[in-house]
Amino acid sequence: MKSVIPAREAVARMRPYHPPLEGRDGKLRLDFNENTIGCSPLVRQAIRKLTSAAVSMYPEQESVRRELAQFFKVHRDELLLTNGTDEALHLIVDTFVEPDDTVLLVEPTFAMYRFYSERAGARIQALRYDAAMQFPMKALLAALRKSPRIFFLANPNNPTGSVLQTAGLRRILKAATKTLVVVDEAYFEFSGITILPWIRRHNNLVVTRTFSKAAGLAGLRLGCIFAHGSISEHFRKAQSPYPVNVAALVAARATLRDRQFLRSTLSEFRRSRKELERGLAKLGIPFFPSAANFVLLFLGARAKAVVAALARQGTLIRDRSSDFGGAGYVRITFGTLTQTRRVLRQLEEIL
Ligand SMILES: Cc1ncc(COP(=O)(O)O)c(C=O)c1O
């Protein structure tokens, strides 16, 4: 039956987005850049200890926000907690984008920048990484001179794995005099490159972080927005009253208390990255250097068949060909060293 109530024009115009698939539990999930090691045992302990009263109350976040602000070395006013980065992006767009404003992207990149912007009725101006996954800095600086409303940048970028150094970010901020620059540092823990402290001196910079990747809390949905007080006050006004659930709040606190978990996760990923890169080189599969917890490789015409054959063996990787005009690119998340060896063995058999 057809709906008699038309959706907003912007929604009707949107390309449908195909959200992550169901049925991934129990498989080797190297397809969505999650942390396959899991989360800190302190997180599970903290969730187990939640009382019935705590669960039946609307969540109070101030004490956790204070602790997180201290951890990230920002003022409380400069930090908002969100229901994952997804809510952060939604809030940023809702707060700053009017219909027909221009949102600038460099694609391929994280799909949610386009998703929320299109939904708000924005015009998308999309530049492209070149075939060597080089960032189009010159074209970007020229585009920024036309004062788009927002420029979204994932740094490191997903799915290319490439990262801009701080010198490049400085040039961008210098050119973006009338543009809100949103730097999504979802993979910061893997790259070590951040401009979070710059929010103090740039009142057009927003930095986002997530607990979904290195901290392994993707299922709890916890993200952060960092911005100068003059920007974050708008977000605070526009945000829903209870964006972060009580389990995510206690999990965040437990994550901060277990620095050893983060250190061992990162060192396992480094070992995995080396092993995977060595294995891919041995198999003659071209790949792009990555500063994140995944790697983009080129399988050409074999891509679809390889992804399907791995799935039959219980290993999920992500076909990203649609990001590159159908040209056979695949993304693999780094798992543990054992998981990485397993996927390499399977790849070798299949190829
Ligand atoms: C660049 C980037 N930002 C944000 C996210 C999602 O973060 P969250 O789970 O906090 O919504 C992803 C997930 O893949 C990502 O690649």
The ligand as an SDF file (V2000), in Angstrom:
LIG
                    3D

 16 16  0  0  0  0  0  0  0  0999 V2000
   35.3390    7.2880    9.8440 C   0  0  0  0  0  0  0  0  0  0  0  0
   34.3110    6.6760   10.7190 C   0  0  0  0  0  0  0  0  0  0  0  0
   33.6510    7.4490   11.5750 N   0  0  0  0  0  0  0  0  0  0  0  0
   32.7160    6.9340   12.3980 C   0  0  0  0  0  0  0  0  0  0  0  0
   32.3830    5.5930   12.3580 C   0  0  0  0  0  0  0  0  0  0  0  0
   31.2740    5.0620   13.2090 C   0  0  0  0  0  0  0  0  0  0  0  0
   31.4780    5.3350   14.5300 O   0  0  0  0  0  0  0  0  0  0  0  0
   30.3570    5.0160   15.6110 P   0  0  0  0  0  0  0  0  0  0  0  0
   30.3200    3.5390   15.8110 O   0  0  0  0  0  0  0  0  0  0  0  0
   30.8630    5.7590   16.8000 O   0  0  0  0  0  0  0  0  0  0  0  0
   29.0460    5.5600   15.1240 O   0  0  0  0  0  0  0  0  0  0  0  0
   33.0390    4.7530   11.4650 C   0  0  0  0  0  0  0  0  0  0  0  0
   32.6620    3.3220   11.4280 C   0  0  0  0  0  0  0  0  0  0  0  0
   33.0160    2.5370   10.6190 O   0  0  0  0  0  0  0  0  0  0  0  0
   34.0170    5.3040   10.6290 C   0  0  0  0  0  0  0  0  0  0  0  0
   34.6650    4.5570    9.7440 O   0  0  0  0  0  0  0  0  0  0  0  0
  1  2  1  0
  2  3  1  0
  2 15  2  0
  3  4  2  0
  4  5  1  0
  5  6  1  0
  5 12  2  0
  6  7  1  0
  7  8  1  0
  8  9  2  0
  8 10  1  0
  8 11  1  0
 12 13  1  0
 12 15  1  0
 13 14  2  0
 15 16  1  0
M  END
$$$$
